[in-house]
Each structure stands twice: as structure tokens, then as C-alpha cells.
Amino acid sequence: MRSQITEGPIWKPLLAFFFPILLGTFFQQLYNTVDAVIVGNFVGTRALAAVGGSSALIINFLINMFVGVASGATVIIAQQYGAKELTELRRTVHTAAALSLAAGAGITVLGIVLAEPALALLGTPEDIMEYSVTYLRVYFAGTLASFTYNVGSGILRAVGDSRRPLYFLIAACMVNIVLDLLFVVVLDLEVFGVAVATVLAQVAAAALVLAALTRPEAPYYLHFPEIRFHRDILKRVLMIGIPAGIQSDMYTISNMLIQSQINAFGTGVVAAWTAFGKMDGFYWMTCGAFGVAITTFVSQNFGAKKYDRLRRSVKVCLAMTMGATIAISALFCACGPWLLRMFTQDLDVLALGQRIVWFICPFYASFVCIEILSGTCRGTGDSLKPTLITCGGVCALRVLWVILVLPCFYSVDTILVSYPVSWTITSLLFIVYYLRGNWLRRRIAKNGGEPEKSWPPPADKAGA
């Protein structure tokens, strides 16, 4: 599998890499989904709103920045692995480990201290505030384990090993489900029990990934005494990772603004938005898995200077992602009422959730180019401009929509429309940026290759 990334047919290794990532993100999504299912059915609507909504946004805001920064290490490791620069690869691995330790400690403190003020800032309804604070503080106590798993799994995927991160997540998810049932259903610990179960599951995942990284014969061998920041490597990681982290957090900031407006409509609407968000997450894990697959695929081929193969892989991945997106959109629209019933039996919440489904799910296809083309650019090390496009097209536009349009047509429907509008505009911007080709010629020249004079490539080279 590892050699096939830079050799042979394109669609087979893409799919072989995609499915373990998809299943891995499925089980990662299952963490929070199981939490929502159990508290929604065994504790109540207030608890369901507490583990989603504002709490989920605050978690994403603090964690997504680190995950984005860590993706810089994944790109560099994949390029070094493709170029067979194993000494540099080891230095990058130990720098990434040092980054996870430092960031994990810092975000743990920030998350615990800022939990209540941040929830209040977002206008969290008073009747769910206590539950939300409890969930956040316990969740952030496990940040170091979460970061360790994310960095470790990123290292493994960068060298083409997407299976073991999947196995580790499956094991952790089973731990989470068992502990959720024990702490909530048996011991009646409510939201506190759900949060503790999630943290313990993350600890299990971190322990497994560390066991994989500490094998001396592996090219990515993690030797604890060697964990330190290498300044030159750290600079490269941050140059790629900080824009990616900012992009993730700009999404979160715009969604926080949306959430604050959703909160103003009351606990029922918050619960419906939370239930839809758990269902909706299964699409984003699919699209995100294709994004991770193309980033790693592009990184290794870029490191190996196989630029034509890089371009062809983008077309193949776009086609596969669009096909999966259309299928999921149809499934959610057809089966929305039954899927939403997993989270709540409240008829008013179910009706609101189905309305949200019809406003958003049919337009998933308008997001595909954002995910795949930004992942392609990032895989070559071009991270800043895609971030600016995304932040301007998706995030800033969504903020302006809430500020300028929502007051004129004040309803939940007006908030929902901002999603397909912002996705469509940003996708068009990415298509223009990608097809111009200047970004790729610059990256090829910097990588020591020959800048090509034509773009797009000739038709006989553009097929899969």
C-alpha cells in the first residue's frame, strides 16, 4: 500500500487509504454521537443540548487549532517519506511529539479555566449551563491524550499506514460505549459520566498509538529522550500548520456566531440543531476522509517529484468525493426522521430537525471542491492562500450574513441559508485558484523540479 501511493493506478490506493480513514473518523464521530444518544434518551433534552451546541463549538475551537498545526507535521513527514529522507523524518516526528505535549498542557488549562465564561459569551441557555460547564471541564482534562492520539495517528497516516489508527479508534470507541452505559445508565452520573467515559477512551487510544510509534525498527521511531523542538523543522511545521489551524478556527468562530443566534431561539431549537449536528457529522467525516487521503497522496507524490500523477489524483478524488456526497445527501433527505429519532423522541424537536435537514443536506455537493482542492494545495506545502480563500469565502461571508441579512429576515431558516450560499461562493473561488496553476508551478520550482509551461495539463495526461 505504501509504495502504491507513488506507483501504479491512482484510484485503488486512494480508496485503500480512504476507507480506513473513513472508518476511523466514523468511530471518532461515534464518540460524541454515543454521548448524545445516551444522554438524549436516558437523561433528557437539556443534557442533549449541553453535550452539543455551545460545548461542541468551544471544544472544536481550542482543539482544531492544534489539529490544524499538527497537520503541518503530517504533510512534511509524508513529503520526507516520499523523498526517502528518513533522518529528517525522525527529527520531524520528535518535533511533532514535543508540540503535542506543550499544546496539550496549555489547552487543558485554558479549557478548564475558560469553560464557563465562554459558554456565557455564546448565550448558552441558563437551564443547560451547569451540564455544559461540567461536560467541558472534564473533557478538557483529557486534552493531552487526545493530542497524543491525533499526532501519532497523523504520523502513521503520513507514511501510508491508515489501518492501525483505525484499529486503535475502534478499540477506544468500544471502551467509550461500555463506560457510557456503565456511568450513565447504571451509575446515574448523567453528563459527568459521559464526559469521563470519553476521556478514558481517549487515554486508551493514546496508549495504543504510542505503542505503535515506539517500535525501534520503524522509520518513524519515537524515542522519548529525543523529544524536543528542532527549530528549522518547527518553523516548517508552523508555516503549513498555522494557516490550516486558523482555517479550522475561522469555521468554528463563524459557527459560534451561528450558535449564539440559534441559542436565542430557545432550548428546543438548540436540541434540534444538536441532533442534526450529530447526524450531519457523518457527512463531514466522509468528506474529511477524502481530504486527508488526497493531502497524503499529494504530499508523497510531491516529495517524489511525480507532479503529473499528483494532478491526475485530484480529478479522481474529486469524482469519488462527489459521488459519495450525492449518495449521502439522498440518504439523509430520505431517512432524516428516522435518523433524528436516535437522539430524541420529542416531536417538536424532530420537526425542527427535519426542517434543518432539508435546508442543508441537498447542498453538500457545493462544498466538495473546498475540501479536495484545499487539501491538494496543503499537500504541496501551499497553505496560506487556501486559508485566506476559505476564511473569506466561508467564514467572513457567513458572519456578514448574520450581521446584515438576519436582522431583516429574522428566523432560523435565514441562518440555515448562509451555509449553501457560503459553500458555493468559496468553491468557485477554489476552482479559479486551482485551474490558474501558478501556485503549483511555484511549489514545483521550490521543490527542485522544473516548472511546467502549460496548465491545465494536456488531455492525454489528464485522465485517471
N, C-alpha and C positions, 0 to 999 in steps of 0.2 A: 504493500500500500504506500509506503513512504517513497519508494522510487517512482511509482506511477504518477505522483504529483507533477513530476517534471518530465515524464515519458509516457508514450502510448496515448490511447483515446482519452478525451477530456471528460466526457460525461460520467464514465464509470468511477474514476477516483473522486470526482465531485460528489456523486451520490454516496459513495462509500465513506466519504468524510462527513457528508451532511447528516446521514441518518443517525450515527452515534451522537452528534451534536444535538440534533432534534430531540432524540430520546433523553439526552442529558438535560436539556432545557425544559423538556416536559416534566421530568422529575423535580427539577428545580422549581418550576411553576407549581408543581403539586404540593410543595412545602406550604405555600400560602393558601392554596386552594383548599387543602385539607383543613387548615386552620379555620378558613371561612365556613366550610361545610359543617364542621363540628360545632363551632360557636353559634352559627346561624340556626342550627337545629336543636342544640342542647342548652344554649344559654339565652339566645334571643336576638331580636333585631338590633338593639343597642350595641351588643357585643359584636355583631356582624359589621356594623358601621365603624366600630372602633378599630378593628384589625385591618380595615381597608381605608378608603378615604384619605384623610389628612395624615394618618400614621404611615401609610404606604408611601405617600409622597415625600415625607421627611426622610424616611429610610432610603428611598431612591436618591434623594438629593445628596446625602452625605456619602453613600456608597458608590453611586455612579461615577462621581469624580475620580475615585480611586480606581475603579474598574477600567475607566477610560484611560487613565495614566498607565495602568498596568498593560493595557493593550499595546502601548508603545514597545514594551519589552517583548511581547509576543511577536510583533512584526519584525523586530531586529533579530530575534532568535531564529525565526523562520528564514530570513534572508541569509544569516550566517550558516544555518544548516544546509540551505540550498547551495551556498558557495563553498561548503566544506571547511569553514573557518572555525574549527572546534575549540581552539584555545580562547578565542574571543567569545564564543558561545558560553563557555563556562563563566567568564567574567560577567557576562550579561545575566546569567542565572543567579549569581550571588548578589549582584546589584538589585535585581528584582526582589529577592528574598529580604534584603535589608529594607527596601522600600515598603514591603508589606508589613514588616514589624513596626517601623516608625509610624506609618499611616494608621495601622490598626490601633495602636495605643492612643494616638491623637483623636481619632474619630470616636473611640469608645468614650473618652472624657467629654467631648463635645456633645455627643448624642445624649448622654445621661443628664448633663447639665442643662442643655437647651430644649429638652423634650417638652416641658410644659409651656415655656414662653413661645416656642414655635407653633404649638397647637393652638394657643390663644391667638396668635397673629393670623392664623388661617381661618379664624372664626369657627372653630370646632364647636358644635352644639354642646351646651353645658351638660346635657344628660348623658353624653358619652365621654366626657373629658377624663373622668377617673380611669375608666377602662383604657382609654387611649394612652395616657401617661404611663400606666403600668406596662402595657404591651411594648411601648417604645423603649423604656429604660431597661427592661430585661433583654430585649432584642439586641440593643447596642452593647450589652455586656459580653456578647459573643462575637463582636466585630473582628477580633484578631483571628479567630477560627475561620470566619467567612473569607477574610482576605487571604489567608494562607491557602485555602482551597482554590480560590479564584486565580491566584498567581500560579500555583502548582499545576492546575489543570491547563492554564494557558501555555505553560512551558511544554507540557506533554503534547498538546494540540499543535504547537508550532513545529514540532518535529514529525508530525503526521500521526501521532498516537491519539486518536479520538475515542478509543474504546474504553481504556481504563478510567478516564474521568466519568464516563457513563456508568460503569460498574460501581464506582465509588458513590455516585449520586443515588443510584438505585438503593444501595445499602443504607445510605443516610436517610432516604425518604421512608424506607420501611421502619427505621428507628423512630422517625418523626410521627408516623401514623400510629404505631403502637403506644408511644408515650402520650400523644394527644388523647387517645382513648382512655389511657390509664389516668392521666392527670385531670381530664375534664369530666368524662363520663363516670369513672369510678370514684376518684378522689374529690370531685366537685371543686376544682381550683379555678374554674372559669378562664378568663383571659390570661391570668398569670400562668396557669398550667400550659396553655397553648404556646406562650412565649418561651417558657423554659424548655418545652419539648423541641421547639425549633432550634434553640441554642445548642442543646445537647446533640441534635442531629448534625449541626454544622461542625461541632467538635469531632464527631465520628468521621465526617468527610475529610476534614483537615488531617487527621491522623493517617488515613489511608493514602492520601496524596503525598504526604511526607515519606511514608514507607516506600512509595514508588520512586521518589526523587533521590533517595539516599542509597541507591544501588551503585557501588563503585565502578562497575563496568559500563554504566550508561554514559553517553556523551554529555548529558546534562547533569551529571552527578553533583548533588548538593552536599557539600562538606561544611558542617556548621561553623568550624573555626574560620572558614574563608568568607563568611557572610560579611560584606562591607560594601560601602558605596565606592565604585570606581568612577571618578569624576567625568571622564570622557564618555563612558557608557551612560551614566545618569543623564548627561546633557542630551544625548541622542534619544534616550527613552522619553524624556520630558518634552522634547521638541515634537515628537509624534503623539505622545500620550496626552499632554495638557490640552491641545485643541479637541481631542476626542472626548476628554472628560468634560470640558466646557460645553461641548455639543450636547452631551447627555444631560448635564445640569440645566442647560437652557431649555431643553424639553421639559425637565422637571419644574423649573421656575414658571414656565407658561402653564403647565398643568396645575401648579399650586394656585395660580390666579384663577384658573377654571374651577378648581376645587373650592376656593373661597366663595365663588359665586354659587356653586352647587350647594354648599353648606347653607347659604341664605334661604334656600327653598325648603329646608327642614330635614328631619331625620329620615323620613320615608324616601325622599329623593336621594339622600346620601346612601342609604341602604341599597336602593336600586342601582345607583352608579357603581357601588362596590361590587354587587353581584355581577353586573355586566363586566366590570373590570377584570374579575377573575376568569370569566369566560373569554373575554377579549384577549387576555394574556396568552392564550393558547395559539392565537394567530401570530402575535408578536414573537413568540418563541420560534415559530416556523420560519418567519421572515428573517429573524435574527440569526437562526442557524445557517441559512443560506448566506447571510452577510459574513459570518465567521468563516464559513467554508471558502468563499471567494477571496477573503482577505488573506487567509493562509495559503491558498492556492497561488494567488498572485505574488505573495511575498517570496515563496520558494522559487517560483519561475523567474521572478525579477532578480533574485540573488544568483540564479544560474544563467542569467542573461538570455532567457528564452522569451523574447518580447512578443513574437508573433503568437506563440502559444498562450501568453498572457491575454492578448486581445481576444483570441477565439474563445477562451474560457468565459469571458464576460458575457458574450452572446448566449452561450449555452446556459449559464447560470440565470440570466435574465428570463429566458424562456421557461426554465424549470420553476423559478420562483413565481412567475405569472400564472402558470398552470396550477400550482398549489394554492395560490391566493384565490383564484376564481372558485376552486372547489370548496375551500373553507368558507368563503363568503356565502355560497349557496347553502352549505350545511347550516351555518349559524342562522340565516334568514328562515330556513325551513323548520329548524328544530329549536329555535330560541326559547319558546315557552317551556319545553321540557328541560332544556339545559339550565335555565334560570331556577327551576324548581329544586335543583340540587342545593341551592343556597338559602331559600326561604319559601314558606308557604303562604305568606301574606299576599293577598290578591291585589291590593293596591300597589305594592312594591313590584309584583310580577308584571302588572300592566305598564308601569313606568319603565321597567327594564326592557320589555319588548319594544316599546317605542324607541328607546335608545339604540337597540339592535338595528332597527330599520333606518335610522338616521346615519349610522356609521358603517356597518358591515358591508353594504353594497359598494363602498368606495375604497376598500382596502387596496384595490389594484392601483390606485393613484399614488400609493406610497412605494411601490416596488423599486422604481428607479433610484429613489433616495437611498435605500438600504444597499443595493448592489453596487451602484456607481460610487458612493462614498466609501464603501468597503474596498473597492478596487483601488481608488486613489490612495487610501491609507496603506494598503499593502505595498505600495511602492515608496512609502515614506512621505507622500504629499498629503499632509493632514490639515494645514491651516485653512486653505481656501475652501475645501469641502465643509469645514466647520462654519466658516462665515456664511456660506450659501444656506446651510441648514438653519443656523441661528436667525438669519434674516428672513428666509422664506417661510419657515415653520413657526419659530418661536416669536419673533418680533411681530409678524403678521397676526398671530393669534392674540397677542397682547393688545395690539391696536384694535382688533375686532371687539374684544371685551370692553375696551375703553370707549370706542366710538360707535359701534353698532348696537351692542347690547342695551344701552340706555334707551335707544329709540324703539327697540322691539324686545321688551324685557320678558323673556321666557326661557325655559330650559331648551326648547328647540333652537333658539338663536345661538345658544352656547354650542350645541352639537354641530351646527352647520360649519363652525370655524374649523373643524377637523378636515373634512374633504376639501374645503377651499384652500387651506394652507398646504396640504399634501400635493394637490395638483400644481399649484404655482411652483413649489420647490422642486418637484420632479422635472418640470420644464426647464428650470434653471440648470439642473444637473445634466440633462441631456445636451444642452448647449455647451456647457463646460467640457463634458467628456468628448464630444464629437470634434471640438476645435483641435484637440490633440496637443496643444502647446505644453500642457502640464506634463504629458508623458515624454515628450522629446527632452524636456529639461531634466526629468528624472533619469532617463537613459544616459544622457551626457554625464550626469553626476555619478552614475554607477559605472562609468568607464566604457560604455557601449557607444555605438555610432548612432547619432540622432538620425531618424529616418525622415525623408523629404515628403512623403505622401501620407495623408490622413483624410478619411479612413483608409485602411489597408486595401489593396486590390481585391476584387471579388473572389479570385481563385484562392486567396489565402484567408478569407473571412469566414469560411464555413466551420462547422464543428467536426 
